[in-house]
Amino acid sequence: MSSSPVTLRSEGAIGVLHIDNPPVNALSPATVQGLIDGLAAFEAKPELQALVLHCEGRTFVAGGDIAAFEDPAFSAAPFNSFLGRLEACGRPVIAAIHGTALGGGLELAMACHWRVATPTARVGLPEVKLGLIPGSLGTQRLPRLAGAELALDLMLSGRMLDAARARAAGIVDEISDLPPLQAALARAQALVNEKWAPRRTSALTVPPASLPDGLLDKALAQAKAKPQYPAHEAIVECVRAAATLPFAQGEQVEAQWFARVLRSGTSKAMRHLFFAERAAEKIPGLPKGLALRPVQKVGVLGAGTMGGGIAMCFINAGFETVLVEASAEALERGMATIRKNYDSTVSKGKLSAEERDRRLARLTPSLHDTDLGSCDIVIEAVFENMALKQQIAARLGQVCKPGAIIATNTSTLDVDAIAQASGRPADVLGTHFFSPANVMRLLEVVRGAQTAPDVLATVMGLAKRIGKVAAVSGVCYGFIGNRMAEVYMREAEFLLLEGATPGQIDKAIESLGLAMGPCRMLDMAGIDVGAKTVIEYEKAGGLPPDATYRVVVRKLFELGQFGQKTGAGYYRYEGRTPVANPETQATCAALAQQHGIARRGDITDAEIIERLIYSMVNEGARILEEGIAYRGSDIDVVWTAGYGFPDFQGGPMFLADERGLAHVVQRLDHYAATRGNPYGYWTVSPLLRRLASEGGRLSQYAG
Ligand code: COA
């Protein structure tokens, strides 16, 4: 017999509606039904004088059940009418808030008559982060409680308020140090004793002073500038309805917008990423109850841009960190950069000077690698060169204490070869931080052939503690992200040889929502950096015997055209503005002639997108076949968190699924037929072909 996640019990003359739906008390259909039944039971017990809503476990209801939104039959109506009945109740209803009252959780609390919160509680309406809007009257009740301006800000940003701020804003009525249930029961009794008349949020009006002239119009204009995120416009219109229409009409406006955004591709993609990011944390096949290695003290070797950024990640998260460099000048330079970064954050008002000082106090600069001996993990972030990395690994193998984890920060190199050099490969793995390491969300964690399971699990946990979104990659050239990026760049360059311009390629790719197309991106990262990667890749035997392979970037490198930093690359730069560079176009034409490549005038945006993105998707499928990535969704996480792939597209695997894998395969076959396939560029991955024929999805694939 299945028991309901919601029970009604009595504490003296007070009813307690108790929700227990781990892990976060999300409003699953069963929970909603339990609430409906629980309220009916309370209504049938007139001897109970008030009702308290209380949640078991770590948090008050943290939202609607995001998984339930995938059900085409999903409807918010049952919960919404429950909220109406709850609010209409003649006896006081008190929400006991602890943890995070988010989304449907805050909507539930706002339909109660009184909200008591623990000092550490937080509240918010983060639906926008899922491409949604609050669909259970949050857009109507929050402006009534907190005013239009703050409500708009909270719903458009999705940010949370802590209990003190929520109290100041009128969202919670009381903060109590008592355990939440006890606090709510005490308040319920007090309200009963004073014969308090329930105060209903829906009966309030939005304070006119909270709606400065032009606020909504300005917000609407900003929202319309981002049509890929329809939830923004929806939120503005719902707040307008809250401010101008009776509650019942506002409810209808919200319902219409909610239905629209729920069905949008944007929300579907963002919901996919919500679960993808959480799935990526999990390592399949780990022994049950595996103990993690304790990490308190962190060492970073190398105080360059990467090392400094990595050290900042750890001190920001409260770790004692040692930063080691070989020379005093390099160490001082690294420390100065770190200080400058913090000072700039302080001057923008985003960090207090005291907090900056606390963070810097956790950082110990050192010129002696023996100081790394007391660290629980050491991350080596020296120059990307195999011989150097192996030499350092050998040294760390000796210096680091037994059981310490040794991480090599690399974007391409063979982690197994580095691990071997350490003499203790089970303790070694790769970390691929993205630059600037203290800002970028992604961390690719590279599992070596001999990496111990507890080392991998510890580093995944650590990634979460420093606020990174992490995905595991096996060892291969470029790991998940750069290996796929290589294919994308390859096609961009072939198109340049065939006659497309950098502007045309970038425009087509940017139409998908990527902030920058491949040419602008490489100009910014540096043509020299890009070319050296290709040269290294060649040395490592990774390139096909194709004399035309990425000849453009190599030629520009030879010509000293390194991109933005030299004023010319794929583009010419006027200040920071890229303009067409006729010289590069002449270079491409000359290279094409040299290699016997016909120039065409009929390259369309569709071809550009298909050749760059579908070939990358095909490479992603190979990565899955080889077991380099555990899941298709991990690849989407890598691309959205680390490579600027738009979240509203859900990542390359999700995009391919949405366009249809059969269509993707058909286009790859088309290019094989029309362009020839001597180097296997267009050979469709067997996994992709199989999924296409079975109606499967790459983004749902787990090997
Ligand atoms: N619906 C369904 N599942 C949810 C959920 C929701 N609203 N919120 C969290 N979960 C699940 C996660 O998928 C995860 O499941 P898993 O352990 O199987 O991977 C688990 O709850 C824990 O979530 P996680 O994010 O890993 O924990 P956390 O402690 O870091 O953060 C929250 C907790 C509640 C702050 C965070 O999960 C969150 O922001 N959730 C979304 C809240 C939201 O958007 N609500 C509005 C929905 S309309």
Boltz pocket constraint, residues with backbone or C-beta under 6 A from the ligand:
constraints:
  - pocket:
      binder: B
      contacts: [[A, 23], [A, 24], [A, 26], [A, 62], [A, 63], [A, 64], [A, 65], [A, 66], [A, 67], [A, 100], [A, 102], [A, 103], [A, 104], [A, 126], [A, 127], [A, 130], [A, 132], [A, 274], [A, 275], [A, 278], [A, 279]]
      max_distance: 6.0
